[in-house]
Amino acid sequence: MSELGDLLEVVHGARRSFTCVRLEAREWRHNHRLHAAYGRAAERTGAVTYALEPSEVPVETEVAVRAWFEQPNRVREERDDAGRDYVAVADGERWWQRLPGWATTSDEGDGWATGKVGHTVRPVLDPWPLVAELELTMAGAARVAGRDALVVEATPLHHPFGGGAELLAHGADRHELAFDRERGVLLRTCSFLEGEAFSSLELLDVAFDEALDGSLFAFVAADGEVVVRPEDVSAGDVVTVEEAARRASFTVLVPRSLGRGWRTHVLYTPGHDATRVRETVHLLLYRDDASHSISLRQTAGPWESWQTNGTVEAVHGGRRVRLSTGPMHRVLVEERGTFVELDSQTVETESLRELALALEPARDEPPPLLA
């Protein structure tokens, strides 16, 4: 059998090559190239035409991931995304999920088998569904997370936006995958655009068949944290800006003007005292050419700790704002009792600050058809 054939045989059995796993990983994105690649993939399918201003400064983001898995279906996955801590746990009979800024939910059932938890770790520990949709070519050997690995170049066989290859960035020129030579698990992915890496998932540390503390798979709620069934919380209603302004108990704020080519998507979420879900208005601003998008999250406040993490207070034009200090572009501003968080992967912090200081109350009725 060929070297690639031998590797595929090991990868096919990866899911059964261990009794338990502990790992730490790093997700990394270069968002300038990520958006360019995604836009190119969209153009190939006739979805959109993508353009990014050449003056945009590249921005990188990272997410730290920790996970534990025990056969056949006990898993814990933790993600730290710019101070927003996501936790998902399943013990084979019940699963829990804590979504920062939203709610903590739980339900009966096998969370691993149904895909409710383990979104990041699943293709790492069971990469065969991913491999089955790729054309692979051997590319050499490497050392990843202290493990001997075989590296392959990969090209999706099907539509660039679908299937099991969702772990890989769309629109890339090529992907590189590093598989554990002994176990077949996926140790690293990396996607390239014009020869430069722009999206990766890499294991930093991994250990197989170490005894795991059973308490890892028992979710413990924080003081005052309410755990509810998924159907007890709603993602909210898609509404117009005017409808959001009528429903909200606080002043809904909108940009004074963004110019041509911008569209708005508005989601209104009523508060839920039992789950501590806040009444929220989300405005997603995006350009027709997909080059920029900005999210505005509005509540009656005060700020939550995960919102202020990675920000510093500043004064501009006599107004107090909080500006991001990390890789994410974020601005926090309070206006008329409304607490607004603006964030974007493609618009710089200074531009977000200018936008934040130009917000004004939204109309609660649409403008007249004829002026």
N, C-alpha and C positions, 0 to 999 in steps of 0.2 A: 504494500500500500504506500502511496505517496506521503510526503510530510504533511501536506494539507489534509489528506484523508485521515491520517493518524490524529491530527488536531481535531478535526470535526467529530471523530469518534469520542474523544475526550470531552469536547464541549457538549455533545449530545447527552452525556451522562453526568454533567456538572451538578445538576440538581440532586443527584443521589450520591455525591462523592464526599459528603460530610454529614455529621449528626447535628452540629451547631456551628455558628459563625459569629464572630465579633469583628466589626470593621469601622474605620473612620475614612471619610472621603471628602473630596473638594470638588464642587461644581464651579466652573469658571466660564465667563462669557465676555467677549470683546464686542460690545453692543453695536458699535459702528459697523463692523464687518458682518455681524449677525444680521442686522437689518438689511444690509446690502445683499447678502446671500438669500435671505428670505424673499426679498423683492424680486430677485432674479428667478427664483423658483416659481413665484407667482406669475411672472411674465410668461414663462414657458407654458403655463396652463391657461393663459388669457385672463387671469384673475384681476390683476392690477398692473399699472405701470409704476415703477418704484424710482424715486430720486431722493438723494440725500445731499444737502448742501455741503460742498467741499470744505467750507470753513468750520464745520462741526468738529469739535475736539473729541477724539475717541474716549469712550468711558468703559470701564471694566466693572463687573460685579462678581462677587463670590458668595457661595452658600456652603456652610459647613454641615456635613451630614455624619451622623453616628447611627449605627444599626446593630441589632442583635437578632439572630434567627436560630430557632431550635426546631428540628423536625418533629412532626410533619407540618405544623401550621402555627407556631408561636413566633411572633415577630414584634419588634419595637423599632421605630424609626423616629429620629429627632433631626430637625432641620433648623439651623440658625441663619435666617435671611435678614441681614442688617438689623439685628436685634429683635426680629419677630420670630418667636420660638414656636415651631410647629411640632406636635407630638402625635404619633399614631401607634396604637398598641392593639394586639390581638392575641388571645390565649387559646384559640381553637373553638371556643364556644361563644365568645362575645368580643366585640371590638369597640375601641374608643378613638376619638379624634378631637384634638384641640386645635382650633384654627384661630390664630391671633387676630384680635379685632372683630371676631365674629361670635363663635359659640363653641361649646364643648358638647359633642354628641356621642351617643353610644347605642348599640343595638345588639340583639342576639344574632348568632350566626358565625360562620367561619370567615373572618375578615380577610385572611390571606387568600383563600380559595375564590372568594367573590371579588377580589381586587379592591376592597375598601381601604386597605392599608398596604404599605410596602411599595409604593409607586416607584421610588428611586432604587431600592435594593432588589426588587424583583428581577429586572433584566441583568443585574450583576450576578445573582446567584443562579438564575435559570436563563442563560443567554440563547438557548436554542431557538425559541420563537423569533428572536431578532435575526440570528444567523440565517434562518430559513428564507428570509426575504432579501438576502444580500449575495452579490457575486464577490468572491474572496480570492485574493492573491497573496501568497506568502511574501513577507517583507523583511524577515529577520528575527532576531532575538533581542530581549531587553530584560531589565531588572526593575520590577515595579513593586513597591510596598514590601521590599525584602523577599520577593518571590521571583523565580525564574518564569519568564513569559515568552510566548511566541506572538509576533506582531504580524497582522495581515492588513492589507489595503482592502477597503470595502466600497462597493457601489450598489445602491438600492436597485432592485430588479423591477420595482413597480412605481406607482404614482409618488412624486416627491412629498406629498402631504399626508400620506396614509400608511396604515399597516403597522406591523410590529417594529418598524424602524424609527418610531417616533423619538426614541432616545437620541438619535443622531440629528444634527442640525440640518434643516432643509437648505437646498441650494448650494451646498458645498461642492468644491471641485473634487474632493476625495475625503475619505474618512480613514483613520487608522484605529484598529482595535488590538488591544493586548490581552491575551488570554493566559491564565495560569497554566503552565505546562503540565502540571500534575493533576490539578482539580478541574480545569476547564472553565472556571468562573471568569467573568470579565473583570480585568484589573484596571483597564483604562480605555477611554474613547477619546478621540480628538478629531475635530473637523477642520478642514482647511479651505481658505478662499484665496486664490491667486498666490498659493505657496505660504500663506500665513495662517497660523492657528487662530480660531475665533470662538470655539466652543469645546469644552472638555469636561469629562467626569473622570477623576482619578482616585483610586484607593491609596491612602497614605499609610494605613496600617490595617492588617488583617490577620486573624488567628482562627484556625480551624480546630474543632473538637475539644475546645476548652470547656470545662464545666461552667454553666451559666447560672446565676442566681435566679431562682424562679420568680422573685419579686419584680424582676425587669418586665414581666409580662402581666403584672397586676397594676392597672392604672390607679393612681392616687390623686384625687382632686385636691386642688389648693384650697386654702381657707376661703370660704365664701363662694367657691366655684360651683356652679350648678351644671349638672350633666343631664341632658335631655335627649329624647329620641330625635332622629333626623327630621321626621315630619312635623315636629313641634316648632321648628324655626323655618322661616321663609327667606329666600334670597332677596325678596322684594319685588316691586312692580316696575316694569319699564313704563315711564311716563314722559310727558313733555316737561320742559322747564317750568312752564306756567302751572301745571298740575302739581309739580313738586313744591313750588312756592305756596300753593294753597294748602297742601297737606302738612307741610313741615311746621313744627311748633317754634322753629327758629328762622331767622332771616336767611334765605337761600341766596348765595352770591354767585355772580357770573362775570366773565370777562367783559370789559367795556367793548372791545373790538379785537378780533383776531385776523381780519382781512379775508380775502377770498380763499376758497379751497378747504375751509375747515368745516367739520361736522360735529354734532354733539349727540351723545348717547347718555340718557339720564335714568338712574335707578333709585327709586325711593324705597327705603326699608323702615317699617315702623319699629319702634322700640319694643323690647320684650323684657319686662322687669325680672321675671324668674330666671332668665338665662343671662341677664346683664348685657344683652344685645342692645346697643344704642340706636335710637332713631338716627338714621343716616341718609344723606343724599350724596350719591356718587355721580359726578359728571366726568365722562370720558370724552376728551376732545381729540380728534384725529383728523389728519389731512387725507384728502382724496387720493393722493399719490402714495400714501402709506409711509411717508418719510418721517413723520413726527406723530407722537401721541402724548397726551398729558392727562393725568388722573387728578381730580379734585375730590377729596373726601371731606364732607362737611357734617359736623355734629354740633350739639349745644355745649360740648366740652365737659370738663376740662381735658387737657391733653392726657393721653395714656402714656405709660412709661416706654412702651415699645415705639411710640411715635417720636418721643424726644431723644431716644438713644441715637447717638451719632450726630447730634445737632448742637450748635452753639447759638446763644442769643446775640443779636446785633441790632443796631438802630440805623434806619435808613429813612431820610426825609421826615424825621421826628416820629417814625412808626417803629414799634418793636416787632421783630421777626426772629425766627429761628432758622438757621441755614445748615445744610448737611455738611459734615466734615469727612464723610467716607465716600465710597465710590458711587453710591446712588445720589442722584440729583433730587433734593427735597427741600421744600420751604414750608414752614408753619407760620400762619398768621391768624390773629384774632381780629375780627371786624364785626361790630354791631352785635356782639355776643355770640357770634358764630365762629367756631374753630375750624379752620381750613388747612388741610394737608395737601400740598401739591407735590407730585413726583413724576419723574419721567426718565427714560433711559436715553432719550435722544435730544432733549432740550436742556441746556446748561443751567446750573443753579442761579446764575445772575439773571438769566432771562426769565426763569420762574419767579424770582423775586420781583421783577418789574411787573409781571403778570399779577402776582399776588397783591401788590399795592394798587393795582388798577381795578380790582374787583368792585362790583356795585350790586345793589339789590336787584333780584330778578323781578320781572313783571309777574303778576298772578293772573293776568289775562293776556291773550295774544294781541298784538297791535292791530289796529283797524285795517281792513283790506284796502281801503282807499283813504289816503291822508287828506 
